[in-house]
Amino acid sequence: MTPSPTKDTQPNTPQDGPSAADLQDLVASADTGARSPLGLPGKVLFAVALAWSLFQLWFASPLPFMLGFGVLNDTEARAVHLAFGIFLAFTAYPALRSSPRRRVPITDWILALVAAFCAAYLFLFYSELAMRPARPTTMDIVVGCVGVVLLLEATRRTLGPPLMIIAILALIYVFVGPYMPDVVSHRGASLALAANHFWTTTLGVFGIALGVSTSFVFLFVLFGSMLDKAGAGNYFIKVAFSLLGHLRGGPAKAAVVSSALTGVISGSSIANVVTTGTFTIPLMKRVGYPAEKAGAVEVSSSVNGQIMPPVMGAAAFLMIEYVGIPYSQVVKHAFLPALISYIGLLYIVHLEALKADMKALPKPGVQRSLPYALIRTGLILCSILILAGAVYWVITGIQAIAGGAANWLIGLLIGVTYLLLLRHSAKYPELEADDPNAPVVKLPEAWPTIQVGLHFLLPVVVLVWALLVEQLSPGLSAFWASLFMIFILVTQRPLKAFFRRSGDLGAAARQGFNELLDGLTTGARNMIGIAIATATAGIIVGMVTLTGLGAVMADVVEAVSGGNLILVLLLTALISLILGMGLPTTANYIVVATLMAPVIVELSVQSGVIVPLIAAHLFVFYFGIMADVTPPVGLASFAAAAVSRADPIRTGLVAFFYSLRTAVLPFLFIFNTDLLLIDVTLWHGTLIFFTSTVAMLTFAAATQGYFFVRSRLWESAVLLLVTLMLLRPDAFMNQIFPPLEQYDASEIEEVLPELEQGTELRMRILGQSATGAPREFTTLFTVGAPGTAEERLDQLGLMLYHEGDRILIDSVGFGSPAQSAGLEFDDEILFMEVRADVPPKELLFIPAFLLLGFIILLQRVRLRRQQAVPAKA
């Protein structure tokens, strides 16, 4: 890792771009730690970071079970994981801005050792703690108190004050509960109970969040670090520029695509901004983008990388635990909104280029016509699909024929493919990083650029195959992909030197080994902030479980919003935005998912809308990461402004305006879960993708006030209407054709026997909240096998009785659908609803596209007139 600049480094003048050292210090201070000590301290930090990576690889591998040595359970592994992370937090991150960067003060060594001991306490005394659950000793209490205090200090150093302040407020709330207003009061907790709960159980610091960091996140961050050290980061940027740089606003479009690609290997918005923005922002400014807009484009695309599967800033792996669905389902539900959001951003930068009449950079090579380019692109895409199909059938065939030897044969096949691709790439010169501030920028040719790094795609393919096809756990998938990356780092340079018959093979091998060590240590240092963030977020999660605040949050939000679902969502979005300020993606998601996602689910049910849990989690996640964009915190905006030399507040405001498309999507998929590909067929999913993409483009055109030409105000209004018709056709169709037929509760005995098996049955229930206040909510059941009303009620786990005109619940079967829905004795059934036989909502697409065609026709005519005026002149 390149050392950070010393305090004596001279600042840049406003006319100069930030130096490489400045940008590295910016990333280091946020991600890897700004301290790079020399001599023995530097070697200690290097050794600890390397040991952490090796430990995580050992823990994820099958070797401990094969050898019967070094097998750790999840709790022990979490303790070791945090011990490494908190030790490096105190040694790699200086306490203050004035603290030394080239040495580690003795106080930090002491704090690091004490904090590491407290973190490893569960590992060192696991057997003793297991023998006396909920009976902490004085030592347990002291270690818990000291550990929490040092964890808060480590949080301040690595992540800044926001998360530390939230955690402190959570701790205060634990102890002052009896003195709080009635709506949020609780009985409080003693110091012994709190210390035990937060530190020596898995309900606090060492809970699910830290477990996900230990089992999954570390290996994905490590994989991304090694992929970057191998040269993939620069390769992705060059490929994006070679493909898009020659278009109008090409550098901005390349910034969007390269940020999407580097988002796969980066879990940090700030690192994404600085990595790609160092190259893209100066080029955007050169082709005509103002400094604020250049920075805003980079911010919007980099933050969008946090919502793009497969990693999603590590939040995807947390969603597995919090939502309780397989990883493949998380990717499926999150993919379409992220993709159309990126497409919308590409269109926004295209419209900005049209509005400013920007000129394109000269394209190298022979110029081809548009039909030729489209045909060639289509052939390439078809070839990729055919190749993917062939690979799938070959591998599945090997597995079917070879049996137990299949893994060895597949490994051999991957190795041979790697050698062939590497030999082919050796025919081309290495991709050197260009200077974006150079007088002349020459775009690389697309096809040769792509061929230089095709072997970088192999480990990504291995990762995706293991996750989505083989359905391996995320941790094991990342382990095999990381193992492959280790092999690539060690071999690619000497093999290239051999194929090119140039250079010293020994020197190339040493360079590859050094890059491996750099990747392992950088990956560990990149994990410091995430490990600390997930541990500190555990304090907030522990506070919720200890005090029951989660149930109270719904009552507070309902009281403020008056029960109106739209106001509930707006308020939840605002709270998620505030909670996410200054937090890294992982901690951001943990906080908002713990506090706000259950609120959406509960209050939407009371409003009669059934919101899937994954939709609620994605909603709060989207608005949580918007805090990276939005002033006054907007860390990614400040990073981009440092590169563009623009005002950070203005950059953040423009980035927020560009990100409106991302802010609109969560409101839409709450009501239209088709956008999350929930219960849709392949053809229906294809239609949704097409219409959603068109809708996002029209939304971009409406908000930018420009389509083919500058739009009139009424045209922008019509485009917004088209957007809503395409994204939420049910909102209009439901006004014409009510989607539900309502029956009085007294008709339940007549209606139930007539319903077909599999019919969705909604019941509106009047019950009581946890505080005894009356509340209405809706439950959703699936009607079972044919039978009488009594038989079908029994399938649901319900027995009813009449009290005058009221239908009340007499008993609820244990483990029944009714119990899962939260029904209780004496709840009243107000009415029932079943889906009505109505025309498909997709019929509304026809008038939507007719309106869109009308606007296109008007603007095309106006465009021809404008083009004709200069010609006549």
N, C-alpha and C positions, 0 to 999 in steps of 0.2 A: 504494500500500500504506500502511495506517495505521501511523504510527510506533509503535514499541514504547515502553512506559513507561520512564521514567528510573529510576535507582537510588533516587531520592528518593520514588518512589511509595509511599504508605502501604499496608500490607497490610490486607486485609479482616479484620474480626472473624469469629469462627467462625459468628456468626449470619447474617452477610451472605453472599450469593452472590458468587462471584468477579466482578470487574469485566470489562467487555469488553476493556479493555486487558490485564488479566492473561491472559485466554484467548487473545488474539491473540499475546501474548508466548510463551505455551505452545506454540502451533502454530508460531510463527516460529522459536523456538529449535530445534524439531525438523525443520521442513520448509523454511523460506525464509531463515533466518538472522535472529538477533535484533538485528542492527545496522542502524540506519537513519540514516546520517550526514546532516548538513545541508550546505548550500552546494555547493561544487564537488565534494567527494567523493561526495555523494549523487547528483549529476548523472552522475558517472563510472560509479557502480554501475548507475544507471538505463540509461545508454547501452550498457554492456557486456551487461547482461541483454537489452536490446532487440536488440542486434547478434547475440547468440547465437540468439534465436528466429528472426530473419530469416535467419541462416545455415542453420539447420535446415530452414526452409521452402524455401530455395533448393536445398539438397542433395537434398531429397525430391522436388522438382518436376521435370517434364520439361524445364524451361527451359534448364538448362546444355547438354543434348544438342541442343536445338533451335537454340540460339544458337552452339554450339561454343565456349563460354566458361565458365570456372569449373567444369569437370568434374573431380571428385575421385574417386579410388578409395577403397575402404572403409578402408584403413589410414590414408590422409591425413585422411579425414573424422573417424576416431576420435581422431587426434592433436589436431585443431582442437577437437573436442567436449570433450576432457578439458582442453585449455588454457583454454577459457572456464570450465568447471566449477571447476577448481582455483583460478583467479584469484578467482572469486566466493567460493569457500570461505574464503579467507584475508581477504577484505575484508568479507564479509557476516556471518561468524561470528566473534565475539570469542574470544580465546584462553582467557580465564578468566572466571569469573563477575564478578570485580571489574574486568574490562577495560571501557573506555568503550564506550557504545552509540551516541553521537551523533557520533563522529569515528573515523577509522581511523588508528591509530598508524603512524609511519613504518616501523617494523619489519615491520608487516603488509603495507604496500605493497611493500617489498623482497622479502619472502617470496612474495607473490603474483606479482610479475614473474618471479622466478627459477623458481618452480614452473611458471608458464605457458610459459616458454622450454623447460624440460625436457620438458613435455608436448608442445609443438609441435615438438620436435626431429625426430621422424619425418617431419613435414610439411616442415620447412625443409630437411632433408638427405636426403630420401627417395631421390633418385637415387644419391647416394654410398653410402648404406647398402645399397641393392640391389646395388651392384657388389661389395661385399665381405661377403657373408653369412658369419656365424659367425666373422668375423675382426675383433673389436672393437678400435678404437683407444683410446688413453688417454682421449681426449675422450669417446668412447662410454661408457667405464666410469665416468668421473666423473659424466657426466650421468645415467646409470642409477642410480648410488648416491645422488646428491643427489635425483633424482626420486622414488625409493622412500621416502627419509626424509621428504621434504616431503609425499608422498601419505599416509603414515601420520599425520603431524600434521594434515593436512586431514581425515582420517577421524576423528581424535579430536575435532576441533572440530565437525564436522557430525553425527556419528553417536554420539559418546561412545566410551568405552574398549573395549567388547566386541569389535567387529570389528577394531580396531587390535591388540588383544592376540592375537587368533587369527592375524592376518597376521604379527605378530612371531614367534609360535611356529612358524609355517610357515617363515619365513626361517631361524630357528635350526635347525630340523630339516634344512634343506638343507645346512647347513655341518657339523653334528655327526653326520651319518648314520653314519660309520664307528665312532663311539663309542657308538652306541645298542645295546640288546639285539638279539640275532640276529633275532628275529621281525620287527623294524621297521628293521633296519639297511640302509644303502645305501652306495655308495662315496663319497658326498659331492660337492661341487662347489667349484671355485675362484671367487674374487671376479669374475674376468673372465667366466667362463661364466655365473654367476648374473646379473650385471648385463646381459649380452647377452640371456639367456633372458627375463628379466622385463621389460626396457624396450625393447629394439630389435628384438624379434620379435613375432609375433602369438600367441605361446604363453603369455604372461603377462598383464601389465596391459592390453595392447592386443588382447586376445583376443576370443572370441565374446561374452562378457558385455558388454564395452564396445561392441562392434559392434551388439548388439541395442539398447542404450541409445541409440546414435547414430542408428540407422536407424528404429527403431520407437517406443521408449518415449517419447522426447522429444515427438514429435508427439501422442501420446495424452494425455500430461500437459498439453501446451499446449491441446489441444482441450478437455479438462476444465476448465482454468483459464478459458478464454474462455467456455465454456458457463455456468460459475458467475458470471462477471462480467456476463453478459447477464441474469442473474436466474433461471436454471434451478434452482439449488440451493434457493432459497427457494420456488420453484414446486413442486418435488418434495415438500418438507416440507409445504406447505399442502395439496397434493392428498392426501397420505397422511392428514393429520389430518381433512380434510373427509370422507374415505371411512370412516375407522375410529375417529375420536375419540369418537363417540357410543356405542361398544360398551363392555362391561365391560373395564376395563383398557385403554381405547382409546388413551390416550397411549403406553402401552408397545407396543401393536400398531402404532401409527403410527410409533414409533421404529424398529421392525423393518423396516417397508416403506420408510420414507424413507431408512434406512441402506442398504438394498438398492439403491435408486434412485441415491443419491449415490455409492455404490460404483462406479457406472459412470463417474463423472467424477472419482473420487478414487483415488489409489494409496497412500493413507496411512491406517492404522487410527486414528492419533491425530487427524489432521485430520477424519476421519469422526466420531469421538467428539465433538470440540469443535463441529463445524459443526452437527450435528443435536442433540447432547446439550444444548447451551445452551438449547434450546427444550423438548426432550422430558423431560429429567430433572426439572426443577421441576414440570412437569405430572404426571409419574408420581408424584412425592412427594405432590402435592396430592390425587390420587384414592386414595391409601392405600398406595402402595408404600414400604417403608422405604428409607432413603437408599442402603444397600448394594445392595439389589435393583434399585433404579432405575438406579444406575450400572452394575450387572452386566448388565442387559438391554441397555443402550446399548453396552457393551463387546462383548457376544456378537454383537449384530447388526452392529456396525461391523467387527469382525474377520472376520465371515462375508462381508463385502463383498469381502474379498481373495481368496476362493475362487469368487466369482461371475463367470462370463463376462459380457461379452466381454473385459474387461481383466485381471481377476485380479491386481490390483496389479502389472501389467506382467509377471507370471510366465508368462502365456500365450504371449508372444512369445519368451521364453527357451526354453520347452518345444518350440517349433517347431525350434529349433536343436539342442537336446540330445536330443530324442526322434526327430527326423527325420520328422515327419508334418506334413501341411498344417494351417494355422490352423483351418480348419473342423472338422477331426477333433479338435483340442484342445478346441474349444468343445463339440462333441458329447459327448465323453467326460466333461468336467468339469461339464456343465450339470445332469444329474439329481441327483448327490449334493449339489450346492450348493442346488438348489431344495428338495429334501425336507428339508435341514438348516434352511433358513429357515422352511419350513412347521412343522417341529418346534418351532422357537423361538416362532413365533406361538402354538402350542398351549400351550407352557410358560407364557407370560405370561397366557394365558387361564385356565389352571388356577390360577395364583397369584391372579388376580383372584377366581376362585370361592372359593378357600380363605379369602381375607380378606373375602369378601362385599363387594367394592368396588362403589360406585355409578358409573354412567356419567355422563358430561357431557351436558347437555341438547342434543338435536339440533335444529338450526334447521329451519324450514320445516314442511311438513305431514308428520305421521307416517304411515308406510305399513305395511301388514301384511307379515309374512314372505313369504307366497306371492307378493305383488306385487313385493317386492324381488328374490326369486329369479328371477321371470319377467323382470323388467326387466334384471337382470344377464345372464341368458342371452341376451336379445335384443341387448344391447350387445356381448357377446362374439361372437355370430354376425355382427353387423354389421361388427365389426373384421375377422373372418376373410374375409367377403365383400369388404370394401374392400381387404384385402391381396391377395386373389386377383385383383381387378380391376386393381390397380396392377401386379401382376406381368405379367398378360397384355397390358396397355396398353404397358408398357415393352418387353417382348419383341417385341410387334408393331411398335413403332416401330423397334427395332433390325433387324428382319427386312426392313422396307419401305424405311427411309431410308438404310440402308447407312452410308457415311462421315459423313453429316450427322446421324446418330442422336444423338450426344452433345450437339450443339447444341440439338436439339429437346427432348431430355430435360432439359437445363439450363434451357431456356425454360419447360418444364412445371413444374419445381421452383420457378422464380422466380415464376410466376403463382400457384402453390399457396401460396407464402409470403406473397405480397401479399394473397390472399384471407383466409388465416388471421389475418394481422396486422390487416387491416381489421375482421375479426370480433372479435378480442380487444380492439380499441380501444373497443368498446362498453362494456367493463367497466372498473372502476377498477383501478389498479395494486395488486398484492398487497404490502401493507406488512408488515414483520416485527412480530409481536405481542410483547408483554411477558409471558412466562410467569409472572412474579411479580405480575402485576396481580391485584386482588381478584376480578375476574370474568373468566373466559375464555369468549369466545364463539366457538364453532366456525364456520368458514366453511361456506357451503352448497356441496355437492359439485359440482353441474353447472356453476354459474357459475365456480367456482374452476378447474375443469378447462379451461374454454374460454378463460381468460385467457392461458394459455401453450401452446396447442396448437402454435404455430410452433416451440417449443423441441424438439419431437419430430422435426422435419424433419431437422436435422443428424444426429441419432442414427440415423434411418432411412437416411440417405445412407451413414453409416459402416457399418451392418450390411449394407446392400445390397451395397456395394462389397466387403466382406469375404467374405460368405457366398454371394451370388448371382453377382456378377461374378468372384469369386475373385481379386481384385487382391491385391497384396502388402499386408501390414499398414501399411507405411510410406506407400505411395501412397494407400491407403484413408483413412488418417488425414490425409494432405495435403489431399485433396479435401474431407473433412469440416471440416478447419480453415479452408480457404479459404472455405467456405460460412459458417462462424462469423464470420470477419472481415467478410463481407458483412452478416451479421445485426447485428453490433455497430455497424457504421457507419450502417446504415439504419433500424433498428427505432425508435429514439427520434424522429428527424425524421418518419418516416412516421406514427407514432402521433400526433404533434402535428398533422400535416396532416389525418389522418382525424378527429381530435377537434376540429379547428379551434380549437385553444387553444395558447397559448404561442408563444415565439419559435423559428422553425424553425432559425435560426442557432445559438441557444443549445443546442437539442436536438442538432444535428449535432455541436457541439463536445463536448457531454457524451458522445455515442456514441464520438467519436474518442478521448476521454480514457479511456473504458472499454476500448477496444481496446488502447491503449498499456498500461493497467494489466494487462489480461489477458496481453499478450505478455511483459511484464516479470515478472509473478507466476508465469507458467508456467515461465519460465527459472529463477527463484529456487527454485521447487518442484523443479526438476530437479537442483539442486546436489548434494543428498544422494544421489540415485540415481546420478548420474554418478560421484561419488566411491566409492559403494558397489560399483558394478560394476567399477570400476578396481581397487579393493582386493581384491575377490573374485577378480580375475584373478591376484593374487599366490598365493592358495590353489590356484587351478586350475593355475598354473604350477609350484607346488611338487609337485603330484600328478604332472604330466607329467614333471618333471625327476627325481623320486625313485622313481616307481612305487609310491607309497603306496596308490593305489587298489586294486591287487591284494592288498596286504598287509591292508587293512582287513577284507576278507572272511575271511581266516584268523584275524584277531584276534577278530572277532565270533563266528565259528564255534567257536573254542576256548572262549570265555566261555559261549556258549549250549549247548555240547555238540551242536550240529547240529540241535537241536529248532527247527522253523520258527516255532512260536508264540513261543518265547523269543527267536529271532532278530528277529522283528517287534517284540516288546516292547522289546528292547534298542535296536533301530534307532530306534524312536519316542522313547525316552528320550534317545538321543544327538542326534537331530534337534531335540528340545525344548531341550536344553542349547545346541547350536550356534546355535539361533535367538534366544537371549536377547539382547535389546537391538539386534537388527538390523532394518533396514527390510525390507519384503517381498521386494524384488528381490534384495538381497544374501543374505537368508535362504535363498531358493530356490537360488541359485547354490552356496552353501556345502553345503547338505544334499544337493543333487542330485549334486554332484561327489564327495562323500565317501561318501554312504550309499545312494543309489539303485542303483548297481551291486552293492552288497552284497546287497540283497534279491533281485535278479535271479539272481545266481550261487548263493546259498545255497538259494533256493527250487528251483532246478533240481536241486541235489544232494539235495533232499528229495522230488523227484518231482513238484513242482508247477510248471507252466509259467506264469509271471507276465509279462503284457505289460509292456513298458518304460514305457508311459504310466501303468499302475497303480502301478508302483514310484515314479515321479516324483511322482504325486499323493499317494501315501502320505507320503513325506518332506515334501512341501510342506505338507500339512495339519498335521503335527505341528510343523513349523518355525514356522508362524504362530501356533500355540497358545502360543508363548512370549510373544506380545503380551498374552495373557490372564493367564498363570500367574505368581503370585508366585515369587521375590522381585523379578524384574525387571518383567514385566507393564506395559510402558509405557502401553498403552491403558487399563489399570485405574487407573493413577495419574492419567491425564488425566481419566477419568470421576469419580474420587474428588475431584479438584479442583473439578469442577462441582457434584457432589452434596454436598460437604462431609462425606464419609464417610471411614471408615478405608480406605486403599487396599489393605491386605492382605486385609481382609474382603471388600472389593469384588471383588478378584481371585479369592478362593476361591469366592465365589458365582458369579462369571462362569465359572470353570472347571467348576463343577457344572452350570451351564446348557449349557456347551459339550461335555458328555459325548457328546451326540448326534453332534457333529462328530468327536469322537475315536473313536467306535465305527465310523463309516462306512469309514475306510481299511482296518480289519481285515476288513471284510465284502467290499469290492470287490477285495481281493487274491485271495480265494477264489471270489467270485462276480462275474465280470467283466460279467455282464449289467447290473449297476448302472451300468457305464460305457458301456452301449449298444454293446458290442463284438460284432459279428456277430449282430445281432438284427433281426428284421423290424419293420415299423411296428406291427402288431397285438401282437407280442410286447413291443415297447417300451412300448406303451400299458398292457399288463397289468403290466409291471414298475413303471411309474410309479405305478399305482394301488396295487399291493400294497406297494411300498416306502413310499409315503406313509402308508398305514394302519399299517405296521410302525413308522414313526417316531413316529406319534401314540401308539401303544400303549407304545412305549419311554418317551416323555415322561411318560405317565400312570404307568408303573411306577416311574420314578425320582422323580417328584414325590409318589408315594403318594396320588394323588387322580385319580379318573376322573369319574364322575357324583357320587360322594360320596367320603369318605375311604376308601381301600382298606385291606383287611386284608392282613397280610403275605403270606398264601398267594395272594391275588388279584394282588398285585404280581409274585409269582413266576410265576404263570400268564401274566400279560401279557408278562413277559420271554421266556417260552417261546414265546408267539405271535409276538413280534418276531423271534426267531431262526428260527422255522419259515417266516416270510414272507420274510426277507432271505437265509437260507441253507437253502433246502429240500433242497439236495443233501446237506448234512451228515447229514440224517436218512435220506433215501432211499438213500444209499450204504451205510448199515448194513444195509438190507433187501435191496437189489439192487446188488451190486458193479458199478460202472460200467465196469470194464475186464476184459477177458479176457486172461489171462496165458499166454504160450507160452515154452517153454524155447528158448534160443538155438539148440540143435541142430535145432529144427523150422523154422528160417527158410526152408529150401529148399522145404518143403511148404506153409508158410503164405503166403508172399509171392505166389505165382501165383494164389491163391484170393481175394485181397483186391480189392474193387471200386476203380475209379479214384476218387481223391479221399478215400479212407479215411485217417484220422489214424493213424500208426504211431509208437508210442513205443518207444524202446530205452533200456534201463538199461545204462550204460557204466561200466566200471571203468578209470580212467586215472590220470594223475598231475597234480598241481598244478604251478604255476610253480616251486615249491621242490623238486619231486621226490617229495613225499609222495603216497601213494595217495589217490584221492578217487573217490566214486561220483556220477554225475549222470545226468539223464534228458534225452534229445533227442527232439524232435518232428519228424516228417517227414510229408509228404503223398504218398501213393502215386500214381505216375504212370500212364501208359498201360498197358493189359494187356500181359502178356508173361511170359516165364519168370522164374525167380528171378534168374538171372544178368543178364537184361535190366533188371529192375527195380532190382537193386543198382547196375547201371551208371548208371541214371538218377539214383540218389542219390549217385553218385560213390564207391562202395565196392567194394573187392575184399577177400574174406575168405579165411582159411585156418584149418585145424583143427590143434590141438595137443592130442592126446588128446581129452578131453571138452570142451575150451575152444574157443570161436569167437573168433578174433582178427582185427583189421583189418590187412590186408596193405598196402593203399595207399589214399590219399584223393585224389580228383580235384581238380585246381586249379579254384577258383571254383565248386565243386559244393555242393549242399545240405549234404553231410557236412562239408565244410571250414567252411562258415558256422556249422555247429552245434558246431564246436570239436573234432571227432574227429581223432585222430592215429594214426600207425602204431603198432601193437602194443597199442592199446586193446582191452579185452576186452568183448564183448557178453554181458551176464549173462542177460537175458531180454527179451522183447518183449511189448507190450500194445497191444490195439486196443479200441475202444469196444464195449461189449456192447449187445445189444438189450434195453433196460430201459424200464419205464414212465416217462413224463415226470415230472420232479421237481415240476412245477406241481400234480400231484395232491395234494401235501401241503397246498396252500392250503385244501382243503376242511376237513380237521380243524382247521386253524388258525382259520378263520373260525367254525367251530362252537364252539370254545373261547372265542373272543372274544365271540360272541353270548351264550354262557352267562354270562360275566362281566358283560356289559352288562345282561342280564335281572336278575341278582342285584342289581346296583347301582341299577337303575331302581326295583325294588321297594323297596329300602331308602330311596331318595330320596323316594318317595311317602309312606312311613311318616313320615319326618322332616318333610315338609311338612304332613302331616295333624296332627301333634302341636300346633303353634302354632294351627292352625285350631280344634281342639277346645277349647284353652285360652281 
